[in-house]
Structures are given as C-alpha cells and as structure tokens.
Amino acid sequence: MAATYPDLVHGVIAEAPNSYVDATPFSGNGSSWTLNGRDLDDITFRLRGRRDLTVLRYPQAGHFVGAIQPYTPITGALLTHAGGDLAATQAANADVHAKLLTLLAAQ
C-alpha cells in the first residue's frame, strides 16, 4: 500500500515482509498481490532510491524475528521451529524491538 500509494500513509513498519509475489495456496500460479489485474513488482524494486528506508537483516536469525517480541515466554524450540540459530534469533528480536521503540519515539 505504501509503495503504491505513499500519500495515504505516514509510515510503514513491515516485520518480515515477503519481497516476492508468490501464488496463493491452492489457487494455481497467479500472484497473491495484484493491482488493476496485474502482478505487483518486487518490494525492493519498488522502493529503490528511498532515503527514508531502513532495512534490518539478521542472516543467522530465523523466521520469527520481529514476530515475537522480546520477553515473551516462548520455548527455544518454537522460536527456531522455522529455522535460524537460537542466540541469533533472540539477539535479533531484542535489536528490532529497541530500534522500533526508538523509531516510534521519534515520530
């Protein structure tokens, strides 16, 4: 929404967004995301040249970075169920949380 209609939003926090337009489950080969009947572009392509964009990458962390906030009681097995190193995922979650609070406080 923000990439296509930037005047309609003040900002976006996308925790673990998918940068690809995958087909919807059980529906065939079409894209899950369309506009006026056409597949959308890759997120990274649509946001090229943006100076107000921050991308956080944690290569050793798993899928649940940003999805589960720090200090949430959860087992290490569940936290790494979708991949990633436990210590890296925990550190990434703490880092994302701190940066998110800093960003929101600045608004």
Secondary structure as GFF3:
##gff-version 3
##sequence-region A 1 107
A	DSSP	three_ten_helix	6	8	.	.	.	ID=ss1
A	DSSP	beta_strand	34	35	.	.	.	ID=ss2
A	DSSP	beta_strand	38	39	.	.	.	ID=ss3
A	DSSP	alpha_helix	43	46	.	.	.	ID=ss4
A	DSSP	alpha_helix	76	79	.	.	.	ID=ss5
A	DSSP	alpha_helix	86	106	.	.	.	ID=ss6
###
